[in-house]
Amino acid sequence: MTNVNYTHFKFLPMSTRVLFSMVLLVFGLGYCMAMIQVWESHAGKDGDPMISGKDLMIAYSGNPEGTKLETALRGPMQDMLPKEKRDVIFDWLHNGAKAEDIPTKIDPILKEHCVVCHNPAANPHLPDFSSPQGLTKVAVQDEGMTIPTLVRVSHIHLFSITFIFFIVGYIFTHAVVRPTWAKCVVIAIPFLSLITDVASWYLTKVWDGFAWAVIVSGAFMGVAFTIMWFTSMWQMWFGKVPEGVGEDGSVSCIHSR
Ligand code: HEC
């Protein structure tokens, strides 16, 4: 059998280590931003400001108890309005969203606080509140993300996250982790979680309990990312050369099992 070796971090050229570290640094920041973004866009949809399984159920499969407008005003659009004005809108929705109340009660609020962004010139893909039709579209029952939206988000997600984990995983291959199977598991987990994550978005529409699979997949991805990030940085700059690394920095794959 041929003995295939890999090189431990400490024996990589300085320039390669600097490159790896800078990439990890920026991906680490990116990961934090991604978590904030998940929080910002989902937390509070169920009325409780903490992020929860219920928030994700609402995001993917819709809110059987509410309208899109209410979900948005309890979630991402919450800060756009003071509480009294939000209550005016909620009362209107809960009292049947009557068309005759729109010009007197609702339109003035929307004009003052919402139309800056919600008009076709500023954001063509947002509901248009400069016309009554735009409002009626979001005053109907919230059915969550539509399949075309999910398809669009999933293809971007699948491509971009694979790219990130390929790079982070590739850097991590230079680490000595025993047993070797554990190292392989850490490398494989993000990709498998990515598949269960995206699949669960669609499955949540069928049974909203799959929102938990979205959360668990995300947690696995985060744990694998953290392990790879810290192990790589540690072994690259701080840790001693682990046992079993040859004088030229090579680690024998046969003997490291
Ligand atoms: C600063 C710009 C801005 C303002 C002001 C704003 N929105 Fe939004 N709104 C957005 C953006 C961007 C999105 C889409 C991203 C998201 O959901 O977080 C959005 C999404 C929404 C959605 C969800 C649309 C959908 O199809 O699911 C609703 C409903 C909504 N806004 C209502 C409001 C209301 C009501 C107000 C006024 C109280 C308001 N927005 C003020 C930028 C704005």
py3Dmol code that shows the C-alpha trace and the ligand (Angstrom):
import py3Dmol

protein = """\
ATOM      1  CA  MET A   1       0.000   0.000   0.000  1.00  0.00           C
ATOM      2  CA  THR A   2       1.369   3.440  -0.774  1.00  0.00           C
ATOM      3  CA  ASN A   3       1.746   5.682   2.183  1.00  0.00           C
ATOM      4  CA  VAL A   4       0.062   9.025   1.481  1.00  0.00           C
ATOM      5  CA  ASN A   5       1.136  11.868   3.736  1.00  0.00           C
ATOM      6  CA  TYR A   6      -0.208  15.285   4.536  1.00  0.00           C
ATOM      7  CA  THR A   7       1.762  18.197   5.930  1.00  0.00           C
ATOM      8  CA  HIS A   8       1.104  19.518   9.393  1.00  0.00           C
ATOM      9  CA  PHE A   9       0.278  23.256   9.714  1.00  0.00           C
ATOM     10  CA  LYS A  10       3.553  24.110  11.462  1.00  0.00           C
ATOM     11  CA  PHE A  11       5.538  22.988   8.428  1.00  0.00           C
ATOM     12  CA  LEU A  12       3.580  24.910   5.834  1.00  0.00           C
ATOM     13  CA  PRO A  13       5.303  28.004   4.425  1.00  0.00           C
ATOM     14  CA  MET A  14       4.646  31.165   6.426  1.00  0.00           C
ATOM     15  CA  SER A  15       2.850  32.704   3.438  1.00  0.00           C
ATOM     16  CA  THR A  16       0.424  29.773   3.260  1.00  0.00           C
ATOM     17  CA  ARG A  17      -0.281  29.987   6.974  1.00  0.00           C
ATOM     18  CA  VAL A  18      -0.920  33.724   6.727  1.00  0.00           C
ATOM     19  CA  LEU A  19      -3.277  33.119   3.804  1.00  0.00           C
ATOM     20  CA  PHE A  20      -5.161  30.387   5.693  1.00  0.00           C
ATOM     21  CA  SER A  21      -5.439  32.513   8.828  1.00  0.00           C
ATOM     22  CA  MET A  22      -6.738  35.563   6.989  1.00  0.00           C
ATOM     23  CA  VAL A  23      -9.338  33.475   5.197  1.00  0.00           C
ATOM     24  CA  LEU A  24     -10.425  31.954   8.525  1.00  0.00           C
ATOM     25  CA  LEU A  25     -10.558  35.378  10.123  1.00  0.00           C
ATOM     26  CA  VAL A  26     -12.873  36.797   7.485  1.00  0.00           C
ATOM     27  CA  PHE A  27     -15.039  33.648   7.382  1.00  0.00           C
ATOM     28  CA  GLY A  28     -15.298  33.821  11.188  1.00  0.00           C
ATOM     29  CA  LEU A  29     -16.599  37.377  10.948  1.00  0.00           C
ATOM     30  CA  GLY A  30     -18.905  36.347   8.120  1.00  0.00           C
ATOM     31  CA  TYR A  31     -20.286  33.563  10.295  1.00  0.00           C
ATOM     32  CA  CYS A  32     -21.075  35.996  13.114  1.00  0.00           C
ATOM     33  CA  MET A  33     -22.823  38.311  10.661  1.00  0.00           C
ATOM     34  CA  ALA A  34     -24.815  35.394   9.272  1.00  0.00           C
ATOM     35  CA  MET A  35     -26.008  34.537  12.785  1.00  0.00           C
ATOM     36  CA  ILE A  36     -27.054  38.159  13.412  1.00  0.00           C
ATOM     37  CA  GLN A  37     -28.878  38.153  10.097  1.00  0.00           C
ATOM     38  CA  VAL A  38     -30.762  34.943  10.990  1.00  0.00           C
ATOM     39  CA  TRP A  39     -31.722  36.548  14.284  1.00  0.00           C
ATOM     40  CA  GLU A  40     -32.801  39.837  12.718  1.00  0.00           C
ATOM     41  CA  SER A  41     -34.962  38.276  10.074  1.00  0.00           C
ATOM     42  CA  HIS A  42     -36.640  35.575  12.190  1.00  0.00           C
ATOM     43  CA  ALA A  43     -36.659  36.481  15.891  1.00  0.00           C
ATOM     44  CA  GLY A  44     -39.911  37.828  17.275  1.00  0.00           C
ATOM     45  CA  LYS A  45     -42.258  36.602  14.579  1.00  0.00           C
ATOM     46  CA  ASP A  46     -44.221  34.709  17.237  1.00  0.00           C
ATOM     47  CA  GLY A  47     -44.453  37.743  19.514  1.00  0.00           C
ATOM     48  CA  ASP A  48     -41.641  36.629  21.845  1.00  0.00           C
ATOM     49  CA  PRO A  49     -38.409  38.547  21.126  1.00  0.00           C
ATOM     50  CA  MET A  50     -36.167  35.453  21.529  1.00  0.00           C
ATOM     51  CA  ILE A  51     -35.599  33.319  18.459  1.00  0.00           C
ATOM     52  CA  SER A  52     -37.464  30.027  18.698  1.00  0.00           C
ATOM     53  CA  GLY A  53     -38.652  27.025  16.766  1.00  0.00           C
ATOM     54  CA  LYS A  54     -41.992  28.762  16.407  1.00  0.00           C
ATOM     55  CA  ASP A  55     -40.322  31.716  14.640  1.00  0.00           C
ATOM     56  CA  LEU A  56     -38.825  29.370  12.063  1.00  0.00           C
ATOM     57  CA  MET A  57     -42.101  27.511  11.636  1.00  0.00           C
ATOM     58  CA  ILE A  58     -43.747  30.840  10.866  1.00  0.00           C
ATOM     59  CA  ALA A  59     -40.968  31.873   8.497  1.00  0.00           C
ATOM     60  CA  TYR A  60     -41.107  28.688   6.424  1.00  0.00           C
ATOM     61  CA  SER A  61     -44.626  27.388   6.739  1.00  0.00           C
ATOM     62  CA  GLY A  62     -46.550  30.527   7.623  1.00  0.00           C
ATOM     63  CA  ASN A  63     -48.558  31.634  10.602  1.00  0.00           C
ATOM     64  CA  PRO A  64     -51.999  30.073  10.878  1.00  0.00           C
ATOM     65  CA  GLU A  65     -52.967  32.712  13.444  1.00  0.00           C
ATOM     66  CA  GLY A  66     -51.918  35.770  11.533  1.00  0.00           C
ATOM     67  CA  THR A  67     -51.321  37.745   8.386  1.00  0.00           C
ATOM     68  CA  LYS A  68     -48.050  38.581   6.672  1.00  0.00           C
ATOM     69  CA  LEU A  69     -48.472  42.142   7.844  1.00  0.00           C
ATOM     70  CA  GLU A  70     -48.799  41.118  11.475  1.00  0.00           C
ATOM     71  CA  THR A  71     -45.894  38.657  11.267  1.00  0.00           C
ATOM     72  CA  ALA A  72     -43.688  41.385   9.786  1.00  0.00           C
ATOM     73  CA  LEU A  73     -44.763  43.967  12.364  1.00  0.00           C
ATOM     74  CA  ARG A  74     -43.989  41.557  15.181  1.00  0.00           C
ATOM     75  CA  GLY A  75     -40.705  40.556  13.543  1.00  0.00           C
ATOM     76  CA  PRO A  76     -38.367  42.412  11.180  1.00  0.00           C
ATOM     77  CA  MET A  77     -40.588  45.506  10.722  1.00  0.00           C
ATOM     78  CA  GLN A  78     -41.178  45.927  14.446  1.00  0.00           C
ATOM     79  CA  ASP A  79     -38.898  48.934  14.869  1.00  0.00           C
ATOM     80  CA  MET A  80     -40.475  50.847  12.006  1.00  0.00           C
ATOM     81  CA  LEU A  81     -43.488  51.858  14.106  1.00  0.00           C
ATOM     82  CA  PRO A  82     -44.179  52.978  17.667  1.00  0.00           C
ATOM     83  CA  LYS A  83     -46.284  50.529  19.668  1.00  0.00           C
ATOM     84  CA  GLU A  84     -49.531  52.591  19.607  1.00  0.00           C
ATOM     85  CA  LYS A  85     -49.510  52.668  15.838  1.00  0.00           C
ATOM     86  CA  ARG A  86     -48.737  48.973  15.615  1.00  0.00           C
ATOM     87  CA  ASP A  87     -51.755  48.338  17.818  1.00  0.00           C
ATOM     88  CA  VAL A  88     -53.935  50.401  15.482  1.00  0.00           C
ATOM     89  CA  ILE A  89     -52.894  48.108  12.642  1.00  0.00           C
ATOM     90  CA  PHE A  90     -53.349  44.942  14.715  1.00  0.00           C
ATOM     91  CA  ASP A  91     -56.838  46.052  15.797  1.00  0.00           C
ATOM     92  CA  TRP A  92     -57.736  46.741  12.199  1.00  0.00           C
ATOM     93  CA  LEU A  93     -56.490  43.283  11.135  1.00  0.00           C
ATOM     94  CA  HIS A  94     -58.250  41.506  13.996  1.00  0.00           C
ATOM     95  CA  ASN A  95     -61.495  43.296  13.187  1.00  0.00           C
ATOM     96  CA  GLY A  96     -61.647  41.914   9.692  1.00  0.00           C
ATOM     97  CA  ALA A  97     -59.297  44.325   7.862  1.00  0.00           C
ATOM     98  CA  LYS A  98     -62.207  46.388   6.532  1.00  0.00           C
ATOM     99  CA  ALA A  99     -61.507  48.285   3.336  1.00  0.00           C
ATOM    100  CA  GLU A 100     -63.452  51.369   4.447  1.00  0.00           C
ATOM    101  CA  ASP A 101     -61.033  51.921   7.352  1.00  0.00           C
ATOM    102  CA  ILE A 102     -57.941  51.987   5.142  1.00  0.00           C
ATOM    103  CA  PRO A 103     -58.011  55.655   4.047  1.00  0.00           C
ATOM    104  CA  THR A 104     -58.707  57.029   7.533  1.00  0.00           C
ATOM    105  CA  LYS A 105     -56.823  54.695   9.863  1.00  0.00           C
ATOM    106  CA  ILE A 106     -54.187  52.761   7.967  1.00  0.00           C
ATOM    107  CA  ASP A 107     -53.014  54.814   5.008  1.00  0.00           C
ATOM    108  CA  PRO A 108     -51.737  57.750   7.090  1.00  0.00           C
ATOM    109  CA  ILE A 109     -49.547  55.392   9.146  1.00  0.00           C
ATOM    110  CA  LEU A 110     -48.197  53.631   6.075  1.00  0.00           C
ATOM    111  CA  LYS A 111     -47.507  56.946   4.317  1.00  0.00           C
ATOM    112  CA  GLU A 112     -45.619  58.268   7.288  1.00  0.00           C
ATOM    113  CA  HIS A 113     -43.588  55.183   8.221  1.00  0.00           C
ATOM    114  CA  CYS A 114     -43.550  52.623   5.456  1.00  0.00           C
ATOM    115  CA  VAL A 115     -43.847  54.059   1.953  1.00  0.00           C
ATOM    116  CA  VAL A 116     -40.260  55.393   1.917  1.00  0.00           C
ATOM    117  CA  CYS A 117     -39.124  51.820   1.365  1.00  0.00           C
ATOM    118  CA  HIS A 118     -42.319  50.136   0.280  1.00  0.00           C
ATOM    119  CA  ASN A 119     -42.842  51.734  -3.105  1.00  0.00           C
ATOM    120  CA  PRO A 120     -42.025  50.366  -6.548  1.00  0.00           C
ATOM    121  CA  ALA A 121     -39.341  52.938  -7.259  1.00  0.00           C
ATOM    122  CA  ALA A 122     -37.359  52.220  -4.100  1.00  0.00           C
ATOM    123  CA  ASN A 123     -37.814  48.427  -3.819  1.00  0.00           C
ATOM    124  CA  PRO A 124     -39.729  46.745  -6.627  1.00  0.00           C
ATOM    125  CA  HIS A 125     -39.733  43.370  -4.828  1.00  0.00           C
ATOM    126  CA  LEU A 126     -41.381  44.640  -1.607  1.00  0.00           C
ATOM    127  CA  PRO A 127     -45.137  44.971  -1.153  1.00  0.00           C
ATOM    128  CA  ASP A 128     -46.136  48.384  -2.500  1.00  0.00           C
ATOM    129  CA  PHE A 129     -47.919  50.445   0.144  1.00  0.00           C
ATOM    130  CA  SER A 130     -48.424  53.455  -2.066  1.00  0.00           C
ATOM    131  CA  SER A 131     -51.436  51.640  -3.534  1.00  0.00           C
ATOM    132  CA  PRO A 132     -54.311  49.836  -1.734  1.00  0.00           C
ATOM    133  CA  GLN A 133     -53.654  46.549  -3.624  1.00  0.00           C
ATOM    134  CA  GLY A 134     -50.211  46.274  -2.072  1.00  0.00           C
ATOM    135  CA  LEU A 135     -51.699  46.409   1.377  1.00  0.00           C
ATOM    136  CA  THR A 136     -54.384  43.797   0.681  1.00  0.00           C
ATOM    137  CA  LYS A 137     -51.691  41.378  -0.470  1.00  0.00           C
ATOM    138  CA  VAL A 138     -50.087  41.351   2.989  1.00  0.00           C
ATOM    139  CA  ALA A 139     -53.352  41.516   4.925  1.00  0.00           C
ATOM    140  CA  VAL A 140     -54.156  37.925   3.950  1.00  0.00           C
ATOM    141  CA  GLN A 141     -53.199  34.818   5.899  1.00  0.00           C
ATOM    142  CA  ASP A 142     -49.462  34.288   6.149  1.00  0.00           C
ATOM    143  CA  GLU A 143     -48.487  31.110   4.324  1.00  0.00           C
ATOM    144  CA  GLY A 144     -44.748  31.466   4.853  1.00  0.00           C
ATOM    145  CA  MET A 145     -42.109  31.511   2.139  1.00  0.00           C
ATOM    146  CA  THR A 146     -43.376  30.580  -1.274  1.00  0.00           C
ATOM    147  CA  ILE A 147     -41.791  27.664  -3.128  1.00  0.00           C
ATOM    148  CA  PRO A 148     -40.167  29.979  -5.740  1.00  0.00           C
ATOM    149  CA  THR A 149     -38.605  31.977  -2.890  1.00  0.00           C
ATOM    150  CA  LEU A 150     -37.371  28.783  -1.260  1.00  0.00           C
ATOM    151  CA  VAL A 151     -35.891  27.550  -4.531  1.00  0.00           C
ATOM    152  CA  ARG A 152     -34.096  30.841  -5.038  1.00  0.00           C
ATOM    153  CA  VAL A 153     -32.715  30.899  -1.498  1.00  0.00           C
ATOM    154  CA  SER A 154     -31.764  27.209  -1.562  1.00  0.00           C
ATOM    155  CA  HIS A 155     -29.675  27.340  -4.680  1.00  0.00           C
ATOM    156  CA  ILE A 156     -27.742  30.363  -3.411  1.00  0.00           C
ATOM    157  CA  HIS A 157     -27.355  28.715  -0.010  1.00  0.00           C
ATOM    158  CA  LEU A 158     -26.228  25.350  -1.391  1.00  0.00           C
ATOM    159  CA  PHE A 159     -23.601  26.883  -3.651  1.00  0.00           C
ATOM    160  CA  SER A 160     -22.216  29.520  -1.322  1.00  0.00           C
ATOM    161  CA  ILE A 161     -22.059  27.420   1.835  1.00  0.00           C
ATOM    162  CA  THR A 162     -20.416  24.507   0.047  1.00  0.00           C
ATOM    163  CA  PHE A 163     -17.758  26.933  -1.080  1.00  0.00           C
ATOM    164  CA  ILE A 164     -17.117  28.158   2.480  1.00  0.00           C
ATOM    165  CA  PHE A 165     -16.945  24.680   3.980  1.00  0.00           C
ATOM    166  CA  PHE A 166     -14.739  23.406   1.181  1.00  0.00           C
ATOM    167  CA  ILE A 167     -12.179  26.070   2.011  1.00  0.00           C
ATOM    168  CA  VAL A 168     -12.448  25.746   5.795  1.00  0.00           C
ATOM    169  CA  GLY A 169     -12.428  21.923   5.558  1.00  0.00           C
ATOM    170  CA  TYR A 170      -9.452  21.957   3.218  1.00  0.00           C
ATOM    171  CA  ILE A 171      -7.470  24.138   5.615  1.00  0.00           C
ATOM    172  CA  PHE A 172      -8.438  21.797   8.455  1.00  0.00           C
ATOM    173  CA  THR A 173      -7.059  18.743   6.595  1.00  0.00           C
ATOM    174  CA  HIS A 174      -3.598  19.960   7.712  1.00  0.00           C
ATOM    175  CA  ALA A 175      -4.497  19.483  11.371  1.00  0.00           C
ATOM    176  CA  VAL A 176      -3.581  16.379  13.324  1.00  0.00           C
ATOM    177  CA  VAL A 177      -6.777  15.026  14.878  1.00  0.00           C
ATOM    178  CA  ARG A 178      -6.971  11.518  16.258  1.00  0.00           C
ATOM    179  CA  PRO A 179      -8.690   9.267  15.545  1.00  0.00           C
ATOM    180  CA  THR A 180      -8.728  10.035  11.828  1.00  0.00           C
ATOM    181  CA  TRP A 181     -12.389   9.071  11.516  1.00  0.00           C
ATOM    182  CA  ALA A 182     -13.300  11.893  13.936  1.00  0.00           C
ATOM    183  CA  LYS A 183     -11.510  14.371  11.695  1.00  0.00           C
ATOM    184  CA  CYS A 184     -13.436  13.006   8.710  1.00  0.00           C
ATOM    185  CA  VAL A 185     -16.740  13.284  10.566  1.00  0.00           C
ATOM    186  CA  VAL A 186     -16.075  16.949  11.382  1.00  0.00           C
ATOM    187  CA  ILE A 187     -15.258  17.607   7.727  1.00  0.00           C
ATOM    188  CA  ALA A 188     -18.374  15.794   6.486  1.00  0.00           C
ATOM    189  CA  ILE A 189     -20.943  17.167   8.965  1.00  0.00           C
ATOM    190  CA  PRO A 190     -21.433  20.650   7.460  1.00  0.00           C
ATOM    191  CA  PHE A 191     -22.249  19.237   4.039  1.00  0.00           C
ATOM    192  CA  LEU A 192     -24.683  16.665   5.391  1.00  0.00           C
ATOM    193  CA  SER A 193     -26.274  19.324   7.634  1.00  0.00           C
ATOM    194  CA  LEU A 194     -26.582  21.646   4.669  1.00  0.00           C
ATOM    195  CA  ILE A 195     -28.653  19.023   2.880  1.00  0.00           C
ATOM    196  CA  THR A 196     -30.908  18.320   5.876  1.00  0.00           C
ATOM    197  CA  ASP A 197     -31.201  22.078   6.497  1.00  0.00           C
ATOM    198  CA  VAL A 198     -32.403  22.938   3.010  1.00  0.00           C
ATOM    199  CA  ALA A 199     -34.615  19.830   2.773  1.00  0.00           C
ATOM    200  CA  SER A 200     -36.260  20.767   6.084  1.00  0.00           C
ATOM    201  CA  TRP A 201     -37.244  24.215   4.779  1.00  0.00           C
ATOM    202  CA  TYR A 202     -39.534  22.484   2.296  1.00  0.00           C
ATOM    203  CA  LEU A 203     -40.618  19.755   4.727  1.00  0.00           C
ATOM    204  CA  THR A 204     -41.637  22.416   7.271  1.00  0.00           C
ATOM    205  CA  LYS A 205     -44.452  23.299   4.853  1.00  0.00           C
ATOM    206  CA  VAL A 206     -45.774  19.757   5.168  1.00  0.00           C
ATOM    207  CA  TRP A 207     -45.238  19.375   8.910  1.00  0.00           C
ATOM    208  CA  ASP A 208     -44.028  22.395  10.860  1.00  0.00           C
ATOM    209  CA  GLY A 209     -42.096  20.230  13.356  1.00  0.00           C
ATOM    210  CA  PHE A 210     -39.330  20.109  10.740  1.00  0.00           C
ATOM    211  CA  ALA A 211     -38.434  23.630  11.887  1.00  0.00           C
ATOM    212  CA  TRP A 212     -36.495  21.803  14.594  1.00  0.00           C
ATOM    213  CA  ALA A 213     -34.483  19.974  11.930  1.00  0.00           C
ATOM    214  CA  VAL A 214     -33.566  23.408  10.537  1.00  0.00           C
ATOM    215  CA  ILE A 215     -32.320  24.468  13.965  1.00  0.00           C
ATOM    216  CA  VAL A 216     -30.448  21.223  14.673  1.00  0.00           C
ATOM    217  CA  SER A 217     -28.790  21.274  11.233  1.00  0.00           C
ATOM    218  CA  GLY A 218     -27.730  24.854  11.791  1.00  0.00           C
ATOM    219  CA  ALA A 219     -26.315  23.936  15.191  1.00  0.00           C
ATOM    220  CA  PHE A 220     -24.302  21.018  13.746  1.00  0.00           C
ATOM    221  CA  MET A 221     -22.920  23.292  11.048  1.00  0.00           C
ATOM    222  CA  GLY A 222     -21.941  25.867  13.650  1.00  0.00           C
ATOM    223  CA  VAL A 223     -20.240  23.304  15.885  1.00  0.00           C
ATOM    224  CA  ALA A 224     -18.246  21.820  12.981  1.00  0.00           C
ATOM    225  CA  PHE A 225     -17.241  25.304  11.831  1.00  0.00           C
ATOM    226  CA  THR A 226     -16.096  26.231  15.342  1.00  0.00           C
ATOM    227  CA  ILE A 227     -14.079  23.015  15.792  1.00  0.00           C
ATOM    228  CA  MET A 228     -12.336  23.434  12.435  1.00  0.00           C
ATOM    229  CA  TRP A 229     -11.716  27.130  12.990  1.00  0.00           C
ATOM    230  CA  PHE A 230     -10.166  26.870  16.449  1.00  0.00           C
ATOM    231  CA  THR A 231      -8.257  23.625  15.807  1.00  0.00           C
ATOM    232  CA  SER A 232      -6.697  25.072  12.659  1.00  0.00           C
ATOM    233  CA  MET A 233      -5.773  28.404  14.237  1.00  0.00           C
ATOM    234  CA  TRP A 234      -4.425  26.716  17.352  1.00  0.00           C
ATOM    235  CA  GLN A 235      -2.283  24.159  15.575  1.00  0.00           C
ATOM    236  CA  MET A 236      -1.059  26.736  13.069  1.00  0.00           C
ATOM    237  CA  TRP A 237       0.243  29.302  15.539  1.00  0.00           C
ATOM    238  CA  PHE A 238       0.076  28.245  19.186  1.00  0.00           C
ATOM    239  CA  GLY A 239       0.129  24.486  19.834  1.00  0.00           C
ATOM    240  CA  LYS A 240       3.253  22.321  19.931  1.00  0.00           C
ATOM    241  CA  VAL A 241       3.898  20.012  17.004  1.00  0.00           C
ATOM    242  CA  PRO A 242       1.729  16.989  17.782  1.00  0.00           C
ATOM    243  CA  GLU A 243       3.217  13.538  18.208  1.00  0.00           C
ATOM    244  CA  GLY A 244       3.549  11.446  15.090  1.00  0.00           C
ATOM    245  CA  VAL A 245       4.531  14.347  12.842  1.00  0.00           C
ATOM    246  CA  GLY A 246       7.708  13.477  10.898  1.00  0.00           C
ATOM    247  CA  GLU A 247      10.794  15.679  10.796  1.00  0.00           C
ATOM    248  CA  ASP A 248       9.724  17.132   7.468  1.00  0.00           C
ATOM    249  CA  GLY A 249       6.239  17.878   8.847  1.00  0.00           C
ATOM    250  CA  SER A 250       4.577  14.998   7.094  1.00  0.00           C
ATOM    251  CA  VAL A 251       1.950  12.953   8.874  1.00  0.00           C
ATOM    252  CA  SER A 252       1.564   9.422   7.678  1.00  0.00           C
ATOM    253  CA  CYS A 253      -2.048   8.580   7.030  1.00  0.00           C
ATOM    254  CA  ILE A 254      -1.392   4.927   7.763  1.00  0.00           C
ATOM    255  CA  HIS A 255       0.215   5.495  11.134  1.00  0.00           C
ATOM    256  CA  SER A 256      -2.150   8.217  12.225  1.00  0.00           C
ATOM    257  CA  ARG A 257      -5.129   5.895  12.230  1.00  0.00           C
TER     258      ARG A 257
END
"""
ligand_1 = """\
43
HEC
C -36.118 51.115 5.830
C -36.956 50.511 4.851
C -38.282 49.928 5.309
C -39.283 50.546 6.010
C -39.310 51.982 6.519
C -40.332 49.570 6.164
N -39.974 48.367 5.571
Fe -41.126 46.681 5.497
N -39.595 45.711 4.549
C -38.385 46.260 4.209
C -37.534 45.229 3.666
C -36.108 45.432 3.160
C -38.277 44.022 3.709
C -37.872 42.644 3.225
C -36.864 42.015 4.124
C -37.396 41.457 5.397
O -38.454 40.783 5.387
O -36.747 41.666 6.431
C -39.568 44.375 4.266
C -40.615 43.464 4.437
C -41.869 43.791 4.872
C -42.993 42.876 4.905
C -42.965 41.428 4.491
C -43.191 41.317 3.022
C -43.439 39.898 2.554
O -43.701 39.760 1.348
O -43.389 38.977 3.383
C -44.055 43.584 5.386
C -45.468 43.060 5.565
C -43.585 44.921 5.685
N -42.253 44.996 5.353
C -44.361 45.899 6.240
C -43.869 47.159 6.610
C -44.667 48.140 7.307
C -46.110 47.952 7.720
C -43.871 49.236 7.466
C -44.207 50.550 8.152
C -44.598 50.451 9.495
C -42.580 48.924 6.878
N -42.622 47.660 6.380
C -41.523 49.807 6.828
C -38.004 47.595 4.356
C -38.722 48.551 5.032
"""
view = py3Dmol.view(width=600, height=400)
view.addModel(protein, "pdb")
view.setStyle({"model": 0}, {"cartoon": {"style": "trace"}})
view.addModel(ligand_1, "xyz")
view.setStyle({"model": 1}, {"stick": {}})
view.zoomTo()
view.show()
